[in-house]
Amino acid sequence: MAKMMILDYPPEHKAMHMDWSKDYIENYLVPFNRLSHIRPEAVMGIQRESIQRSIKFSSEKPVLVMRGLLEGSLISNEELEEYKEQFSNLHITELKNSGHDVRSTEKSKIYKIIKEFVE
């Protein structure tokens, strides 16, 4: 691995609560016409097989963390501090007009940030 990018996710894999799949399907996939992207059976499988796990390791390689600053962002200030402890060559980009869905709200800015990071 030469470089790593993290897009608004904390350093963990969350166990999805029992109602998550139903809520995700009924309040996101169906109303936003996203069923062609992922089948409901796959969403139910994600929920069923999800396990709470910490994802922690150290690296001296360049790591870019991009997080939204609005409500809905999945990286808290405490979790950002965890990233700072894990990665000695950490680059942080905070997106003021985004929550979690930074790819939709600040798409062109994200592409520019990624391009600069990988060059």
DSSP file (Angstrom, degrees, kcal/mol; ACC not computed):
  #  RESIDUE AA STRUCTURE BP1 BP2  ACC     N-H-->O    O-->H-N    N-H-->O    O-->H-N    TCO  KAPPA ALPHA  PHI   PSI    X-CA   Y-CA   Z-CA
    1    1 A M              0   0    0      0, 0.0     3,-0.1     0, 0.0    60,-0.0   0.000 360.0 360.0 360.0 125.7    0.0    0.0    0.0
    2    2 A A        -     0   0    0      1,-0.4     2,-0.3    59,-0.1     0, 0.0   0.841 360.0  -3.9 -92.8 -41.7    1.4    3.4   -1.0
    3    3 A K        -     0   0    0     58,-0.1    -1,-0.4     2,-0.0     2,-0.4  -0.970  61.9-150.8-148.2 158.4   -1.4    5.6    0.1
    4    4 A M  E     -a   63   0A   0     58,-2.0    60,-2.9    -2,-0.3     2,-0.4  -0.996   2.4-159.6-137.0 143.1   -4.8    5.3    1.7
    5    5 A M  E     -a   64   0A   0     -2,-0.4     2,-0.5    58,-0.2    60,-0.2  -0.971   2.4-165.1-121.6 137.9   -7.9    7.4    1.6
    6    6 A I  E     -a   65   0A   0     58,-3.2    60,-2.9    -2,-0.4     2,-0.8  -0.988   7.5-156.3-123.8 122.6  -10.8    7.2    4.1
    7    7 A L  E     -a   66   0A   0     -2,-0.5    60,-0.2    58,-0.2    58,-0.1  -0.799  64.2 -50.2-108.9  92.9  -14.1    8.9    3.1
    8    8 A D  S    S+     0   0    0     58,-2.8    66,-0.3    -2,-0.8    -1,-0.1   0.850  98.5 123.2  50.2  49.4  -16.1    9.9    6.2
    9    9 A Y        -     0   0    0     57,-0.1    -1,-0.2    65,-0.1    66,-0.1  -0.998  57.5-124.8-132.9 141.0  -16.0    6.6    8.1
   10   10 A P        -     0   0    0      0, 0.0     2,-2.2     0, 0.0    65,-0.1  -0.274  40.7 -91.3 -75.1 168.6  -14.8    6.0   11.6
   11   11 A P  S    S+     0   0    0      0, 0.0    44,-2.4     0, 0.0     2,-0.3  -0.298 100.1  69.9 -79.8  57.3  -12.0    3.4   12.4
   12   12 A E  E    S-C   54   0B   0     -2,-2.2     2,-0.5    42,-0.3    42,-0.2  -0.986  74.8-124.8-161.0 159.9  -14.5    0.7   13.0
   13   13 A H  E     -C   53   0B   0     40,-3.2    40,-2.7    -2,-0.3     2,-0.2  -0.978  37.7-139.7-110.2 123.8  -17.0   -1.6   11.4
   14   14 A K        -     0   0    0     -2,-0.5     2,-0.5    38,-0.2    37,-0.2  -0.569   8.0-125.1 -89.4 144.4  -20.4   -1.3   13.1
   15   15 A A        -     0   0    0     -2,-0.2     2,-0.4    35,-0.2    36,-0.1  -0.754  33.8-127.9 -78.3 127.2  -22.8   -4.0   13.9
   16   16 A M        -     0   0    0     -2,-0.5    34,-0.1    31,-0.3     5,-0.1  -0.646  21.7-120.7 -82.3 130.8  -26.1   -3.0   12.2
   17   17 A H    >   -     0   0    0     -2,-0.4     3,-1.7     1,-0.1     4,-0.5  -0.206  31.3 -99.1 -67.3 164.1  -29.1   -3.0   14.6
   18   18 A M  T 3  S+     0   0    0      1,-0.3     4,-0.4     2,-0.1     3,-0.3   0.775 121.3  46.6 -58.5 -32.4  -32.1   -5.2   13.8
   19   19 A D  T 3> S+     0   0    0      1,-0.2     4,-2.3     2,-0.1    -1,-0.3   0.514  87.5  92.0 -89.1  -4.7  -34.2   -2.5   12.2
   20   20 A W  H <> S+     0   0    0     -3,-1.7     4,-2.9     1,-0.2     5,-0.2   0.919  83.8  48.4 -59.3 -49.2  -31.4   -1.0   10.1
   21   21 A S  H  > S+     0   0    0     -4,-0.5     4,-2.5    -3,-0.3     5,-0.2   0.913 113.2  47.2 -62.6 -43.3  -32.1   -3.1    6.9
   22   22 A K  H  > S+     0   0    0     -4,-0.4     4,-2.7     1,-0.2     5,-0.3   0.931 115.1  46.4 -62.5 -45.2  -35.8   -2.3    6.9
   23   23 A D  H  X S+     0   0    0     -4,-2.3     4,-2.6     2,-0.2     5,-0.3   0.915 112.8  49.9 -63.3 -43.8  -35.2    1.4    7.5
   24   24 A Y  H  X>S+     0   0    0     -4,-2.9     5,-2.3    -5,-0.2     4,-1.2   0.908 115.4  43.0 -62.4 -43.6  -32.4    1.5    4.8
   25   25 A I  I  <>S+     0   0    0     -4,-2.5     5,-2.6    -5,-0.2    -2,-0.2   0.957 121.3  38.4 -67.6 -50.8  -34.6   -0.2    2.2
   26   26 A E  I  <5S+     0   0    0     -4,-2.7    -2,-0.2    -5,-0.2    -3,-0.2   0.806 126.1  34.3 -74.5 -31.0  -37.8    1.7    3.0
   27   27 A N  I  <5S+     0   0    0     -4,-2.6    -1,-0.2    -5,-0.3    -3,-0.2   0.472 134.5  14.3-107.8  -2.8  -36.3    5.2    3.6
   28   28 A Y  I  X5S+     0   0    0     -4,-1.2     4,-1.9    -5,-0.3     6,-0.3   0.548 122.4  43.6-131.3 -61.5  -33.4    5.2    1.2
   29   29 A L  I  4XS+     0   0    0     -5,-2.3     5,-3.2     2,-0.2     6,-0.6   0.935 120.6  38.0 -59.5 -49.3  -33.4    2.5   -1.5
   30   30 A V  T >4<S+     0   0    0     -5,-2.6     3,-1.6    -6,-0.2    -1,-0.2   0.977 119.5  42.6 -70.5 -56.2  -37.1    2.7   -2.5
   31   31 A P  T 345S+     0   0    0      0, 0.0    -1,-0.2     0, 0.0    -2,-0.2   0.805 119.3  44.7 -64.6 -26.5  -37.7    6.5   -2.2
   32   32 A F  T 3<5S-     0   0    0     -4,-1.9    -2,-0.2     0, 0.0    -3,-0.1   0.253 110.8-120.2-100.1  12.7  -34.5    7.4   -3.9
   33   33 A N  T < 5 +     0   0    0     -3,-1.6     3,-0.3     1,-0.1    -3,-0.2   0.900  67.9 137.9  54.5  49.0  -34.9    4.8   -6.7
   34   34 A R    >>< +     0   0    0     -5,-3.2     3,-2.2    -6,-0.3     4,-1.0   0.279  29.1 106.8-106.8   8.1  -31.6    3.0   -5.7
   35   35 A L  T 34 S+     0   0    0     -6,-0.6    -1,-0.2     1,-0.3    -5,-0.1   0.732  73.6  63.0 -63.4 -20.7  -32.9   -0.7   -6.0
   36   36 A S  T 34 S+     0   0    0     -3,-0.3    -1,-0.3     1,-0.2     3,-0.1   0.641 102.4  52.4 -75.3 -12.5  -30.9   -1.1   -9.2
   37   37 A H  T <4 S+     0   0    0     -3,-2.2     2,-0.3     1,-0.3    -2,-0.2   0.783 124.9   5.1 -92.2 -32.0  -27.7   -0.5   -7.2
   38   38 A I  S  < S-     0   0    0     -4,-1.0    -1,-0.3    -9,-0.0    -4,-0.0  -0.958  72.9-124.0-156.4 134.0  -28.2   -3.1   -4.4
   39   39 A R    >>  -     0   0    0     -2,-0.3     4,-1.7    -3,-0.1     3,-0.7  -0.481  24.2-121.2 -78.1 148.2  -30.9   -5.7   -3.9
   40   40 A P  H 3> S+     0   0    0      0, 0.0     4,-2.5     0, 0.0     5,-0.2   0.849 113.7  60.2 -55.6 -34.6  -32.9   -5.8   -0.6
   41   41 A E  H 3> S+     0   0    0      1,-0.2     4,-1.9     2,-0.2     5,-0.1   0.868 103.4  50.6 -62.5 -35.7  -31.6   -9.3    0.0
   42   42 A A  H <> S+     0   0    0     -3,-0.7     4,-2.3     2,-0.2    -1,-0.2   0.903 109.2  50.6 -68.0 -40.6  -28.0   -8.0    0.0
   43   43 A V  H  X S+     0   0    0     -4,-1.7     4,-2.1     1,-0.2    -2,-0.2   0.918 110.5  49.3 -62.5 -43.4  -28.9   -5.2    2.5
   44   44 A M  H  X S+     0   0    0     -4,-2.5     4,-2.5     1,-0.2    -1,-0.2   0.867 110.1  52.0 -64.5 -35.5  -30.5   -7.8    4.8
   45   45 A G  H  X S+     0   0    0     -4,-1.9     4,-2.3     2,-0.2    -2,-0.2   0.886 106.7  52.8 -66.5 -39.1  -27.3  -10.0    4.5
   46   46 A I  H  X S+     0   0    0     -4,-2.3     4,-0.9     2,-0.2   -30,-0.3   0.938 112.7  44.9 -59.7 -47.0  -25.2   -7.0    5.5
   47   47 A Q  H >< S+     0   0    0     -4,-2.1     3,-0.7     1,-0.2   -31,-0.3   0.935 113.8  49.2 -62.4 -47.0  -27.3   -6.5    8.6
   48   48 A R  H 3< S+     0   0    0     -4,-2.5    -1,-0.2     1,-0.2    -2,-0.2   0.861 118.8  37.6 -62.8 -38.3  -27.4  -10.2    9.5
   49   49 A E  H 3< S+     0   0    0     -4,-2.3    -1,-0.2    -5,-0.1    -2,-0.2   0.446  86.9 120.8 -96.8  -0.9  -23.6  -10.6    9.1
   50   50 A S    <<  -     0   0    0     -4,-0.9     2,-0.4    -3,-0.7   -35,-0.2  -0.412  38.4-175.2 -71.3 139.6  -22.4   -7.3   10.6
   51   51 A I        -     0   0    0    -37,-0.2     2,-0.5    -2,-0.1   -38,-0.1  -0.994  31.5-111.9-133.7 137.2  -20.2   -7.5   13.6
   52   52 A Q        +     0   0    0     -2,-0.4     2,-0.4   -38,-0.1   -38,-0.2  -0.589  50.2 164.1 -70.1 120.6  -18.8   -4.6   15.7
   53   53 A R  E     -C   13   0B   0    -40,-2.7   -40,-3.2    -2,-0.5     2,-0.3  -1.000  36.5-130.4-142.0 137.9  -15.0   -4.5   15.1
   54   54 A S  E     -C   12   0B   0     -2,-0.4     2,-0.6   -42,-0.2   -42,-0.3  -0.688  15.4-155.4 -80.9 139.0  -12.4   -1.9   15.7
   55   55 A I        +     0   0    0    -44,-2.4     2,-0.5    -2,-0.3    -1,-0.0  -0.814  33.6 151.4-117.2  88.8  -10.2   -1.2   12.7
   56   56 A K        +     0   0    0     -2,-0.6     2,-0.3     2,-0.0    -2,-0.1  -0.975   2.0 136.0-127.8 128.8   -7.0    0.0   14.1
   57   57 A F        -     0   0    0     -2,-0.5     2,-0.3     2,-0.0    -2,-0.0  -0.961  41.9-118.5-157.1 161.4   -3.5   -0.2   12.8
   58   58 A S        +     0   0    0     -2,-0.3     2,-0.3    29,-0.1    29,-0.2  -0.756  30.5 171.7-105.2 152.0   -0.5    2.2   12.5
   59   59 A S  B     -d   87   0C   0     27,-1.5    29,-1.5    -2,-0.3    30,-0.6  -0.978  33.7-156.5-157.4 146.1    1.1    3.3    9.3
   60   60 A E        +     0   0    0     -2,-0.3     3,-0.1    27,-0.2    -1,-0.1   0.450  69.5 105.6 -97.6  -4.4    3.7    5.8    8.2
   61   61 A K  S    S-     0   0    0      1,-0.1    28,-0.5   -60,-0.0     2,-0.2  -0.348  89.3 -84.0 -69.8 155.9    2.3    5.9    4.7
   62   62 A P        -     0   0    0      0, 0.0   -58,-2.0     0, 0.0     2,-0.4  -0.428  49.4-171.5 -63.7 131.8    0.3    8.9    3.6
   63   63 A V  E     -ab   4  90A   0     26,-2.2    28,-3.3   -60,-0.2     2,-0.5  -0.995   9.3-157.9-129.1 128.2   -3.4    8.7    4.7
   64   64 A L  E     -ab   5  91A   0    -60,-2.9   -58,-3.2    -2,-0.4     2,-0.5  -0.927   6.0-169.3-107.1 123.1   -6.1   11.1    3.7
   65   65 A V  E     -ab   6  92A   0     26,-3.0    28,-3.0    -2,-0.5     2,-0.5  -0.961   2.6-170.5-111.5 122.9   -9.2   11.4    5.8
   66   66 A M  E     +ab   7  93A   0    -60,-2.9   -58,-2.8    -2,-0.5     2,-0.4  -0.958  12.3 172.3-112.8 125.1  -12.1   13.3    4.3
   67   67 A R  E     - b   0  94A   0     26,-2.5    28,-2.9    -2,-0.5     2,-0.2  -0.988  29.6-124.7-136.5 144.5  -15.0   14.1    6.6
   68   68 A G  E     - b   0  95A   0     31,-0.4     7,-0.2    -2,-0.4    28,-0.2  -0.522  10.0-152.9 -79.0 152.2  -18.1   16.2    6.4
   69   69 A L        +     0   0    0     26,-2.2    30,-0.2    29,-0.6    27,-0.1   0.510  67.2  86.5-102.8  -7.8  -18.7   18.8    9.0
   70   70 A L  S >  S-     0   0    0     28,-3.6     3,-1.7    25,-0.4    -2,-0.1  -0.385  96.3 -68.0 -88.7 170.1  -22.5   18.9    8.9
   71   71 A E  T 3  S+     0   0    0      1,-0.2    29,-0.3    -2,-0.1    -1,-0.2  -0.260 119.6  42.3 -53.1 138.5  -25.0   16.7   10.7
   72   72 A G  T 3  S+     0   0    0      1,-0.4    -1,-0.2    27,-0.2    27,-0.1   0.201  75.5 138.3 104.6 -14.3  -24.8   13.1    9.5
   73   73 A S    <   -     0   0    0     -3,-1.7    -1,-0.4    25,-0.1    27,-0.2  -0.373  45.8-149.6 -61.6 143.2  -21.0   12.9    9.3
   74   74 A L  S    S+     0   0    0    -66,-0.3     2,-0.7    25,-0.2    -1,-0.1   0.484  74.4  80.9 -96.4  -3.9  -19.8    9.6   10.6
   75   75 A I        -     0   0    0     -7,-0.2     2,-0.1   -66,-0.1    -1,-0.1  -0.900  65.0-163.3-107.1 112.4  -16.4   10.8   12.0
   76   76 A S     >  -     0   0    0     -2,-0.7     4,-2.1     1,-0.1     5,-0.2  -0.336  36.4-103.9 -81.2 170.2  -16.6   12.5   15.4
   77   77 A N  H  > S+     0   0    0      1,-0.2     4,-1.8     2,-0.2     5,-0.1   0.880 124.0  53.2 -61.5 -37.5  -13.9   14.7   16.8
   78   78 A E  H  > S+     0   0    0      1,-0.2     4,-1.5     2,-0.2    -1,-0.2   0.904 108.8  48.3 -64.6 -41.5  -12.9   11.8   19.1
   79   79 A E  H  > S+     0   0    0      1,-0.2     4,-1.9     2,-0.2    -1,-0.2   0.850 107.5  55.6 -68.9 -33.2  -12.6    9.4   16.1
   80   80 A L  H  X S+     0   0    0     -4,-2.1     4,-2.1     1,-0.2    -1,-0.2   0.895 105.1  53.3 -63.5 -38.4  -10.5   11.9   14.2
   81   81 A E  H  X S+     0   0    0     -4,-1.8     4,-1.8     2,-0.2    -2,-0.2   0.870 104.7  55.2 -62.5 -36.8   -8.2   12.0   17.2
   82   82 A E  H  X S+     0   0    0     -4,-1.5     4,-1.8     1,-0.2    -1,-0.2   0.917 107.1  49.9 -61.6 -42.9   -7.9    8.2   16.9
   83   83 A Y  H  X S+     0   0    0     -4,-1.9     4,-2.4     1,-0.2    -2,-0.2   0.907 107.4  54.4 -61.1 -41.0   -6.8    8.6   13.3
   84   84 A K  H  < S+     0   0    0     -4,-2.1    -1,-0.2     1,-0.2    -2,-0.2   0.865 109.6  47.6 -61.6 -35.5   -4.2   11.1   14.4
   85   85 A E  H  < S+     0   0    0     -4,-1.8    -1,-0.2     1,-0.2    -2,-0.2   0.833 114.9  46.3 -72.6 -32.7   -2.8    8.6   16.8
   86   86 A Q  H  < S+     0   0    0     -4,-1.8   -27,-1.5     1,-0.2     2,-0.6   0.863 111.3  48.3 -77.7 -38.1   -2.8    5.8   14.2
   87   87 A F  B ><  -d   59   0C   0     -4,-2.4     3,-0.6   -29,-0.2    -1,-0.2  -0.912  53.0-170.7-119.9 117.9   -1.2    7.6   11.3
   88   88 A S  T 3  S+     0   0    0    -29,-1.5     2,-0.2    -2,-0.6   -28,-0.2   0.702  91.6  48.5 -77.3 -18.8    1.9    9.7   11.5
   89   89 A N  T 3  S+     0   0    0    -30,-0.6   -26,-2.2   -28,-0.5     2,-0.4  -0.471  83.0 158.5-117.2  58.7    1.5   11.0    7.9
   90   90 A L  E <   -b   63   0A   0     -3,-0.6     2,-0.5    -2,-0.2   -26,-0.2  -0.683  25.0-167.6 -92.7 133.0   -2.2   12.0    8.2
   91   91 A H  E     -b   64   0A   0    -28,-3.3   -26,-3.0    -2,-0.4     2,-0.5  -0.981  10.8-161.6-116.0 127.7   -3.8   14.5    5.9
   92   92 A I  E     -b   65   0A   0     -2,-0.5     2,-0.5   -28,-0.2   -26,-0.2  -0.940   9.6-174.2-116.9 129.7   -7.2   15.7    7.0
   93   93 A T  E     -b   66   0A   0    -28,-3.0   -26,-2.5    -2,-0.5     2,-0.5  -0.988   7.9-162.0-120.5 123.8   -9.8   17.4    4.7
   94   94 A E  E     -b   67   0A   0     -2,-0.5     2,-0.8   -28,-0.2   -26,-0.2  -0.918   7.2-151.2-108.8 127.9  -13.0   18.8    6.3
   95   95 A L  E >   -b   68   0A   0    -28,-2.9   -26,-2.2    -2,-0.5     3,-1.4  -0.853   5.5-166.1-104.6 107.3  -15.8   19.5    4.0
   96   96 A K  T 3  S+     0   0    0     -2,-0.8    -1,-0.1     1,-0.3   -28,-0.1   0.661  84.7  50.7 -71.4 -18.0  -18.0   22.3    5.4
   97   97 A N  T 3  S+     0   0    0    -27,-0.1     2,-0.3     2,-0.0    -1,-0.3   0.178 102.8  75.3-104.1  17.8  -21.0   21.7    3.1
   98   98 A S    <   -     0   0    0     -3,-1.4   -28,-3.6     1,-0.1   -29,-0.6  -0.923  46.9-172.6-132.3 152.2  -21.3   18.0    3.7
   99   99 A G  S    S-     0   0    0     -2,-0.3   -31,-0.4   -30,-0.2   -27,-0.2   0.340  78.8 -42.5 -98.6-119.2  -22.5   15.5    6.2
  100  100 A H  S    S+     0   0    0    -29,-0.3     2,-2.1     1,-0.2     3,-0.3   0.836 128.0  71.4 -81.9 -34.4  -21.7   11.8    5.4
  101  101 A D    >>  +     0   0    0      1,-0.2     4,-1.9     2,-0.1     3,-1.1  -0.349  54.0 151.2 -85.5  60.8  -22.5   11.9    1.7
  102  102 A V  H 3>  +     0   0    0     -2,-2.1     4,-2.1     1,-0.3     8,-0.2   0.774  64.5  64.8 -64.1 -27.2  -19.6   14.0    0.6
  103  103 A R  H 34 S+     0   0    0     -3,-0.3    -1,-0.3     1,-0.2     4,-0.1   0.805 110.0  37.5 -67.7 -27.7  -19.5   12.4   -2.9
  104  104 A S  H <4 S+     0   0    0     -3,-1.1     3,-0.4     2,-0.1    -2,-0.2   0.860 121.1  42.0 -88.5 -39.5  -22.9   13.9   -3.7
  105  105 A T  H  < S+     0   0    0     -4,-1.9    -2,-0.2     1,-0.2    -3,-0.2   0.811 132.4  17.3 -82.9 -30.1  -22.6   17.3   -2.0
  106  106 A E  S  X S+     0   0    0     -4,-2.1     4,-2.6    -5,-0.2    -1,-0.2  -0.266  76.1 147.9-136.7  49.5  -19.0   18.3   -2.9
  107  107 A K  H  > S+     0   0    0     -3,-0.4     4,-2.3     1,-0.2     5,-0.2   0.903  73.3  44.7 -56.2 -52.3  -18.2   16.0   -5.8
  108  108 A S  H  > S+     0   0    0      1,-0.2     4,-1.9     2,-0.2    -1,-0.2   0.878 114.1  50.7 -65.6 -35.9  -15.9   18.2   -7.8
  109  109 A K  H  > S+     0   0    0      2,-0.2     4,-2.5     1,-0.2    -1,-0.2   0.908 109.1  51.5 -66.4 -41.4  -14.0   19.3   -4.7
  110  110 A I  H  X S+     0   0    0     -4,-2.6     4,-2.8    -8,-0.2     5,-0.2   0.931 108.9  50.4 -60.0 -46.8  -13.6   15.6   -3.7
  111  111 A Y  H  X S+     0   0    0     -4,-2.3     4,-2.5     1,-0.2    -1,-0.2   0.892 111.1  48.9 -60.7 -39.6  -12.1   14.8   -7.1
  112  112 A K  H  X S+     0   0    0     -4,-1.9     4,-2.3     2,-0.2    -1,-0.2   0.919 112.1  48.4 -65.2 -43.8   -9.7   17.7   -6.9
  113  113 A I  H  X S+     0   0    0     -4,-2.5     4,-2.0     2,-0.2    -2,-0.2   0.924 113.4  47.2 -62.5 -45.4   -8.6   16.7   -3.3
  114  114 A I  H  X S+     0   0    0     -4,-2.8     4,-2.5     2,-0.2     5,-0.2   0.925 111.0  51.4 -63.0 -45.4   -8.1   13.0   -4.4
  115  115 A K  H  X S+     0   0    0     -4,-2.5     4,-1.3     1,-0.2    -1,-0.2   0.923 111.5  46.9 -58.7 -45.4   -6.1   14.0   -7.5
  116  116 A E  H  < S+     0   0    0     -4,-2.3    -1,-0.2     1,-0.2    -2,-0.2   0.870 112.5  51.3 -64.6 -36.1   -3.8   16.2   -5.5
  117  117 A F  H  < S+     0   0    0     -4,-2.0    -2,-0.2     1,-0.2    -1,-0.2   0.895 111.8  44.4 -69.5 -40.4   -3.3   13.5   -2.9
  118  118 A V  H  <        0   0    0     -4,-2.5    -1,-0.2     1,-0.2    -2,-0.2   0.695 360.0 360.0 -81.5 -17.5   -2.4   10.7   -5.3
  119  119 A E     <        0   0    0     -4,-1.3    -1,-0.2    -5,-0.2    -2,-0.1   0.488 360.0 360.0 -77.0 360.0    0.0   12.8   -7.5
